[in-house]
C-alpha cells in the first residue's frame, strides 16, 4: 500500500495501518467538541476489531489542537507505544494504538493533521532525490550506449538508468555524493566506445539481461559446488576513440563469473553425500559431456534506430559487459566428483544400538532399556504413608533385590521376576514432601524415581497462590480423577467448579468463602471417595470498597451433582443457571466465560452507562444495548434446567421456554447493574414477578443511608439467610408472564402543585398494585388538617402516568411523565387554568 502520508489532508484524519482495515481513512469533524472511537454503532469513528471496545477512546478538537483520552477500556489506548493516562495532545505523524501494541486485534492509526509533516514509516525506504545516487545524469531520457566493434557497424544500446535499489552488475554501490564526471552532451548522436562484445552464434533464445542466469548444463549430482568469489567492480575507464580496437571476449553459456584469483583452490572439494544402505554396483564410467561448440569470432553487430532512441525502448542484447568465466574448471570438477561417487565412495557405517538414557525417571514411568536388563515399569501407588505397602512392577527383577526411599532401606515383603512388594519405612517427612525411590535388582542399580509422602489424592501446588473470587486456579498434585465431574474441590469449605481435569492437574474457579475467619483458606480435593490431607492454602483477596460491587464467578450446582449444570453467581446468591455447554467445550467453561464478560461490563460501567437488553431474534438472547453481538443465548438445555422445581416448598415443575428465559435473564442482569452500580430503582424484575421485591427492599435500605452510587456493603454483606433465599428464588424461578409497567409508579410519592388561584400546595399520592390493576389515594393538607381522597382512572403506559383526584370538590386530571424517580406534568381543572405539579419518589 502507498504511504498514507504522501497525500495531503484538509481536515484532521486518522489512517488505519495494517490489518484487515489497512488504508481506511477516518476524517474528523472539526466542529465536534468530542469524538468517540470504538466498536459501537453509536461511535463517531467506528472500528470493528477484536481489541476495540464499544467506547474505547475519545478525541477532542480545541484551540490547543487535537487530543486523545482513554475511555476506560480494559485493553488500553497507546500513543507512540506509551499508554495514555489522562488527556494527551496529538501531532502530525503520531501512532495511535487501540489495544495492546503488536496484538492482532488492535487498531493502529496514523494521525494526519493539515499542514503537518510526518516522518516516513520505518518500513518504507525514502525516495531518492532528483540527481541523487542512482539517478540518471541524463534526466528523464538517457542517451544510448553505443559499443564499437572496430570491424563493422557499432553496437548501440539504450542507456537506461538502473533503479536505485538495483545497482548495476559488478558495479560499486552508489555513493551518497554526486558523481564527479562532467555532464554528458546528448544534443547529437555521439558514439561512446566500449569493449568489443562477442556473442556465441550457437546460442538459442534472446540475449540475457543483467539479472538473468543462463540454464546450467547437465547436472551430475544435486550437491552444489562452492560458488566462485565475488567479482570486484572495474574502475571506470576514460572514453576511447570509436575506432580503437578492443580484444574480443568469448561468450560462455554458463553463469557469468570472473576468473579465479591466483590463490583460488582448484583441487576437488570435499562434497558430503547421504549414505545409502543399497549394495554398490559397478557402473561404467559415464562418457564426458561433449565440448561446447566453438564460439564464432564474428562479432554481433546491432544498431539502435533513431526511432528506438526517441522512444527509449531497450533493444534486445546484453546491457552490461559480459565477465569471462572458468567453464573448463567446472567440467573437470563435475567429472571427478562423479568418478569418486561411483568408484571410491566408502560404505555406510553400520548403526550402533542406542545407549540407555541416564536421565532420572518419574515414578511409574518405564525408561527405554536394552532387552534383558532389569528395569521398573510402574510404582503403585506413587504416594503413600509410612507403614503402607508399595508394589513395584518391572521386568527381570531377579535377586538380589533391595529398595531404598531417600536412602532409607525398605522392608522387602515379596519378590518375583515382575514385582517387588515393600513396606514404606518411617522417613519422618510431612505429607506432600518428595523423596527418591531407588531399586537394585540382579546387580543393577536403576535410576532414582520420584515418590511422594502422603495419600491420594495429593495436592502439591496452587497457582496463583492468591486472588479474588472468580479467579481461575490451577491445582497440581497426584491421584486426581481425569474426568472433571469426578473431582470435588472446596476452598474453605465452599465448593469450587472444576473446569478441566487430568490425573495430576485441575483447573478450578475460586469461590466465595464468606464463613472463613481468615483470608488464607485450605484447598481440599476429593477424588475416588478420599480427600486430600496435606495443608495447602489459597489467599482469598476481598474488595474493601464501601459500596458493594458485584463480582461474577462460575459455581457448581451442588443440588444436582454429576449433571452438566453450572451457576453464574455473585457472593450474594446465584444469578444465572446454565444447562448445557452451548458453543463452549463444557457447561463449566461456558459459565466461566459468561462470568468474565459480566465482570468486564462491571468495570466498564464505572465510566459509561451499561444497558442490558433482551433480543428475541435470531435466537432468544441477552446483549448490551448498542453492541452487535449477544453475549448470552438461551438454549433448550438452559430452559430445561429452569423447568426443575427450584421454588422453596414446591415440587411442581413449570415448563420454561427459551424466549421467556432470555427475557428473565435480561431483566435480572439489568437490575443487578442498575441497583449495585448506579443505584437506580430495580423495576425490571418486579415488572415480571413479585419476587423482584427483594431488589426493591435493598434499594429502599440504601436510600435511607443517604444518596450516592451503589449499595453500602454493610447492607448486603454478610448476607442474611433470608436475603440469600429471596435472591436465589428471584433468579431461578421464571414466571413467564407479561411485564407490568405499573410497577414503575408503585410506592409513595410526594410533591407540590403550583395552583395559580390558591398558591402552591403540598400533596402526596400512593400507588398499590393488586390483581386487577393499580389503585391509590391522595393526601393533602389544610393547615394541620390532613385530607385523603381516593384516586380513579389510573393508567401508566410508556412512561406516562394519568389519574384523577378530587381537590376541594373539584375534579383534577393529572398527567405526568416519569423520568427515573421524578414525575412532572400538569393538572387540568374545569373552568380553571392548568396547574403544574411535581412528584418525587420517597419509598
Protein Blocks (a to p, Z undefined) as FASTA:
>chain_A
ZZfklpccfbdcdddeehjkgoiacdddfkbmbdcddfbfkbmbdcddfklcfblbccdd
dfkoccdddehianopaeehiacehjadddehiacdedjehiakbccdddddehiacddd
fkbccdddehiahiafkljbdcdddddehlaccdddddddddfklccehiacddfbdcfb
dcddfkbccddddddddddfkbgcjdddfkbccdddddfbfbdcdddddddddddddddd
fklccddddddfbdcdddddfklcfbdcdddddddfbdcddddddddddddddddfbdcd
ddddfklmmnopaceddfbdcddddfklmmmmmmmmmmmmmmmgccddddddddddfbdc
dehiacdddehiacdfbdcdfbdcehiacddddehiacdddddeehiacddfbdcfkbcc
dddddehiaehiacdddddeehiacddddddeddddddfbdcdfbdcehiacddddehia
fblklpccdeehiacddfbdcfkbccddddddfkbmbfbdcddddeehiacfbdcddddd
ddfbfbdcddddddddfklghiacdddddfkbcfbdcfbekjafbfklmmmmmmmmmmmm
mmmmmmoccdddddfbfbdcdddehiabdcbdcdfklmmmmmpcfbghiabdcdddfklm
mmmmmmmmmmmmmmmmnopacfklmmmpmklmmmmmmmmmmmmnogcedjdfklmoccdf
klmmmmmmmmmmcgkpacdfklmmgccdddddddfknopadddddddddfklccdddddd
ehjaccddddehiaceehiacddddeehiacddddddehjaccdddddehiacddddddd
fZZ
